[in-house]
């Protein structure tokens, strides 16, 4: 099922998102580590963003993975059909 591709996509997203949060100052090296946690009024906003944006990002990642797997499944079949058609016409391409 090419789960290694999905694993790579997800870990790449995790690393990039972590770097983005550090870059924008949303993560700090001291407790409670998330700047939104310093004000209790910001916690519901943070959780809502994690639920909506995080879910959307995960869905897009899985759809992208599905497209990659589908393309990698059908490409050899398409190439072999084109090769067979070329041979039938007498034109051999490499």
NORNOR-V917542 format. One record per backbone hydrogen bond with DSSP energy under -1.0 kcal/mol. CO is the residue of the C=O (numbers start at 1). NH is the residue of the N-H. E is the energy in kcal/mol with one decimal. If there is no record, write none. Layout:
# NORNOR-V917542
co = <CO,CO>
nh = <NH,NH>
e = <E,E>
This chain:
# NORNOR-V917542
co = <2,3,4,5,6,7,8,9,10,11,12,13,14,15,16,17,18,19,20,21,22,26,30,32,33,34,35,39,42,43,44,45,46,47,48,49,51,52,53,54,55,56,57,58,59,60,61,62,63,64,65,66,67,68,69,70,71,74,75,76,77,78,79,80,81,82,83,84,85,86>
nh = <6,7,8,9,10,11,12,13,14,15,16,17,18,19,20,21,22,23,24,26,25,35,33,34,28,37,38,42,46,47,48,49,50,51,52,53,55,56,57,58,59,60,61,62,63,64,65,66,67,68,69,70,71,72,73,74,75,78,79,80,81,82,83,84,85,86,87,88,89,91>
e = <-1.1,-2.8,-2.3,-2.5,-2.7,-2.6,-2.4,-2.1,-2.2,-2.5,-2.5,-2.5,-2.4,-2.4,-2.3,-2.3,-2.2,-2.7,-2.0,-2.6,-1.4,-2.1,-2.6,-2.0,-2.7,-1.5,-1.1,-2.1,-2.4,-2.7,-2.2,-2.3,-2.5,-2.2,-2.7,-2.0,-1.0,-2.1,-2.6,-2.1,-2.4,-2.4,-2.1,-2.3,-2.4,-2.5,-2.5,-2.5,-2.3,-2.4,-2.7,-2.5,-2.7,-2.5,-1.4,-2.2,-2.4,-2.3,-2.6,-2.3,-2.1,-2.3,-2.3,-2.4,-2.3,-2.1,-2.4,-2.2,-1.6,-2.5>
